Amino acid sequence: MRRRTTSSWCALLAGTPLLASAGVASAQSGAAESGTASDAKTAALPSAAVRRAIARVSVGNPAGECAVPPEAQAIDMSAPDRIVGNGTPESCSGDAFIEAVAQGGKIAFDCGPDPVVITLDRPAKVFNDAADDVVIDGGGRVTLSGGDRTRILYMNTCDPDQHWTTPHCDNQETPRLTVQNLTFVHGNSRNETEYDGGGAIWVRGGQLRVIGSRFFANTCAATGPDVGGGAIRVFSQYENRPVHVVQSTFGGGRSVGNQGANGGALGSINVSWSVINSLMTYNRALGDGGNPAEEGTPGGGSGGAIYSDGMSNTLSICGTRIERNQVNAYGSGVFFVNNDHGGLLRIEDSVIRNNTGGGWNVLPGVSMHEDTEYELVDSVLE
């Protein structure tokens, strides 16, 4: 077993300029504090706390300096395949966005010069045979809201309603879904029964990338031994390639964290992750009793920020802050369990501290089997 620790208690330097894709920084400029929903007749504004977060909370970890591999970089959107809106906020309706996602391809927005909130009354769903690549780029000015009543985005290669395209739906290369320069708020999948978890985004199959995006106040089922992903839930990616989460924020403030039974920010089964230059704070795992659920409990409550369960998966965390997350069971910051005791946890140039609740922390804030292979490089865990 390899357990390599290099300067593992060195603090990271603050004040590094934010590494952002084109258009991301404009989401922080402040105009979104007074953003209005595009469908004024039916859409509720985000909560006051979320509006403040939209205006003020950074995209990703400003101190993160980890290199981003080519396969995790933002997609060039100079020639989009389709554009939501015709220059006014009113034209950027929930229906227009849902229709664009169903057609696939590179999707951009033309909602006018100011930041906008697009509130959905149902999830936007990716069709497996519409396009090999689905790229949704908000240009740093678009917020997608579930209005606390619906999940926001759904892709499932094994859902016949979204069209089966291969006999091996759990291991197919496409669609490749990328969300970049977007903010997801008030996604809520608690009423989902067949495909539970994933308050903002639910994905199975194909490949997923999340780049330069923020997630505030999303939620999924509050209890259950294995359900989770307050913001994002993922299953069975193509060839177990990692889900890349780059320069993105989950929570970022006391009143805008994401929450679910397990994995307040991210939840997965049989999925590897690469989390780069991101921020995960104030997320919560709401369940209780772990997995399998202890007698007399509903189960869950593990992974304040990240819940990863499965077989021989990897979890790479680089340039990322995981702080002030909370659980009732295990893994106050990270729950990383491979049932075959395989896989690898690698934490580099990151901070995991001040996460609270639960127990079985093999490393500070991290629950995993004691014989799990791990590497710590220039990181703070306390």
N, C-alpha and C positions, 0 to 999 in steps of 0.2 A: 504494500500500500504506500502511495506517495502522499505525504503531508508536508508540503513545502511552505514555510512561512518566511517571508522576507520583509523586514522592517514593518511588521504587521501592526504596530501601534503608533506609526507616524501619522500625525495629523495632516490632512490635505490643506493646501493653500487656498485661501478664499480670494475672490476678486478677479478671477480669470474671466475675460470677456466671453459672453455667450456665443457659442458656435451654433449658428442658425442657418437653415436653408433660406433661400430668397423668399421674402414675404413674411417670415415668421415673426420678426420683431415688431411688425405693425400691430399685432394682436396685443402687445403690451403697452401701446402708446396711450391708452386711456379712453378712447372714444367709446369703447363698448360698454362703459359704465351705464350709459343711458340707451343701450341698444333696444330695439323693439322687435317683437315677433313679426315675421313677414305675413302671416295670415292673421290679421288683427281681429277678425271676428271670432276665431276659435282658439287662438294660441295664448297661453298665459306667459307672462314674462318670467324669466328665471328669478329665483329668490334674490333678496337684496344681497345676501352673502355671496351668492354665485356671481351676481353682477359685479361686485367688488373684485372677486377673484379674476373674472374675465379681464378686467381693466388692469389689474396689478400683479398677478402672480406670474412669475417667469416661466418661460418655455424650457423645461429641462433644468439640469443642474448647471448654474453659471460657472461653477468651479471644475466641471468635468472636462478633462483634456484627453480622453482616450480616443485613439484613432478609430474611425468608422470604416469598416471594410467596404469594398465596392458594392457588394450585394445588399448592403444596408443603407445606401445613400439615397437621397431624394431623387425622384423621377423628374426628368426634364418635362416641363409643361408648356413649352413655347408653342406647341401645336396640339391643343386639346381636340379630342374627337367630338365632344359635345359640351355645351355651356348651359348651366342652369341660370335662368334670368335673362332679362334684356336691358339691364341698366338701372332698374328700380328695385327697392326692397320688396315691393308687393309682388314682383314677378318671380322672386325666389321663394316659391311656396313649397310646402312639404310634398305636395303631389308632384311638382316638377322635379324635385330631387329624387323621389322614389322612382319616377319614370326613367330618369337618367341612369340610376344605378342598375335598373333592370336591363338596360341596353348595353352597359359595360363600356370599356374603353377608358380613355383619359377624360376625366370630368373636372371642369373648372366652373367658376361662378362669376356672374356679372350682375351684382346686386346694388350697384351704385358705389360712391366713394367712401361710405362709412361702414363700420362693422355692422353685421346683421345677425339676428337669431332666427333660425328656421326651426319651427316646432312641428314635430310629426305626430300624427294620430295613430300610426302603425309603423312597423319596421320597414326600412328600405331593404330589399332582398336581392342578392346577387343570383343571377341565373347561370348555371354551370356551362351552358353552351352559347352564351351571348358573346363572350370575348375571352381570350386567354388572359388578358390583363385588365384589371379594374383598378384605376388610380383615382382617388378622390382628393383633390387639393383645394383647401379653403383659402389659400393665399394669406393666411394669418388674420383674416377678417371675418370668417364664417364660424358661427357657433351652431351646432346641431343639438336640439333639445328633444327629449322624450316627454317633456311636460309632466314628469312623475307618473306617467300612465303607460308608457310603452318602451320596449327596447328600441334602439336607434338603427342598428345595422346587423344584418344576418347573412351568413354564407355557410352552406352545408352541402358538400358534394354527395352526401348519402341521403339527401332528402328528395324523394321522387317528385315532389311538387316543384322543385327547382331544376328538374330534368337530370336524370342519370346520364352520364356520358362515357363511363368505363365500367367494366365488370369488377374493378377493384377501387371502389369509391373512397375507401379509407386510405389509399396511397396513390393519389393521382396528382400530377404536376400542376394542373390548372383547375380553376382560376387562381391567378396570383393577385391577391388583394393588397393594395397599399393605401393607407390613409395618411395624409401629411398636411401639416399647417392648418389643422382643424382643432376646434374645441368641442368636447362632448359633455353635455350637462343634463342632469335630471332624467337619465335613462333608467327605466324601471322594468325589470322582467319578472317581478314577483308573481304575476298572474300566468306566466308560462308554465305549462305542465309537462309537455313532451320534451322540449329542449330548454331545460331550466338553466339558471346561472347566466352570467354575462349581461349585466345591466345595460351597458352601452353597446357592446359588440360581442357576438357569438359566432365562432368559426369552427368548422370541421373540414379537414381535407384541404387540398391545394396548398397555398402558402400565404402567410400574413406578414406584413411589415407595418409598423407604426412609427412615424417620423415627425418630430417637431409638433406634437399634438398635446392637448391638455384634457384632463378628465376630472370633472367636479361633480360631486353629489349624485353619483350613479349608484344604483342598488339592485341586488337580486335577492333570491330567497334567503330568509334570515336564519333558517335552521336546516340541518341535514348533514349527514356524515361526510358526503363527498361533493355536494353541490357548491358552486362558488364562482368567484370572479366578479366582484362588485362592479368593476369597469369592463373587464375583458375575460371571456372564457374561451379556451382553445382545445381542440382534440386533433390527434393524428395528422400531423403535417407531412407533406411529401418527403419520403426517405428520411424522416425524422430530422429534417433540416430545421435549424432553430427559428423560432419567431424572433425577429429583430425589433426591439423597442429602443428607439434612438432619440435622445434629447427631448424627452417627453415628461410631463408632469401628471402625477396622480395625487390629488388632494392639494397639498400646498398651503392649507389653512385649516384652522380648528373646526370651522363650520361647513367645510366643503369637501371633506374626505369621502371616499367611496366605501361601500360596505356590503357585505354579504355573509352567508354562513361560514365560508372559508375564503381566504384570499381576498382581502378587502380591495386590492387593486387588480391583481392578476390571479387567475385560477386555471389549472389545466390538468389533464390526465393523458399520460403518455406523450408528452411534448417537451422538447428542449427549448431553452430561452437564451437569448443574448440581450442583456439590458445594458445600454451604453449611455453615459452622460445624462442620466435621468434623475428625477426627484420623486420620492414616494413618502409622503408624510400625512399623518392624521387619517389613515385608513383603518378600518376595523373588520375583524372576523367576529360575527355576532353569535354564531352557534355555541353549543356547549356539549361537552362529552366526547369530542374527538371522533376518530374513525378506526375501528367500528365504535359505534356510540356506546358509551357506558350505560349500564342499566339505569333506567329512570331519567335519561336525558334525551334530547332530540338529536344529538350529534352535531359535529362541526366545531367551529370556534378556533380554527388553526390558520396560521399564516396571515399576520396582520397586513402585510403588503403583498406577499407572494405565496401562493399555495401550488406546489408542484408534486404530483403523485404519479406513479407509474413504474416503468421498468427501464433501467439503464439509460436514463435521460441525463442531459447536462444542463447546468445552470451557470451561466457566466454573467457576472455583475462587474461592470467596469466604469469608473468615473461617476458613480451613482451614490446619492444620499438616501438612506432608508431610516427614517427617524419618526418617533412619536406615533407609531402605529400601535394597535391594541388588539389583544385576543383574550378569549376565555379559556382556551385549551392549550395549544402548543404553537411554538414558533412565533414569538411576539413580532418579529420582523419578517422572517422567512421560514416556511415549512418546505423541506426538500427531502422527500422519502421515495426511494426506489425499492420496490418490494423484493427485488433480487439482490439488494445491497450493492448494486453496480452504479454506474454513472459517475459524474464528476461535478463537484461544486468548485467554482473558481471565483474569487473575489479580489479585485485589483483596483488600487487607487480609489477606494470607496469608503464610505462611513456608514456603519450600522450601529446605532446607539439610541438610548432613551426610548426603546420600545417596551411596552409594559403588558403584564398579564400572563397567565398560563405558566407552563413549566417545560421540563425536558429540553432545556437549551444546551445542546452539546457544545456549541459555540455561543457567545453572547448574542442573543436575539435570533438564533438559528436552531431549529429542530431538525435532526436527521439521525440516521443510524450511526452508532459510535464508530463503525468500521467503514463509513462512507469516505471515499477518496476526496480530498479537498486540497486547494492551494490558496494561500493568503499572501498577497503581494501589496506592500505599501498601503495597508488599509487600517482603519480604526474600527474595532468591534468592542463595544462596552455596554 
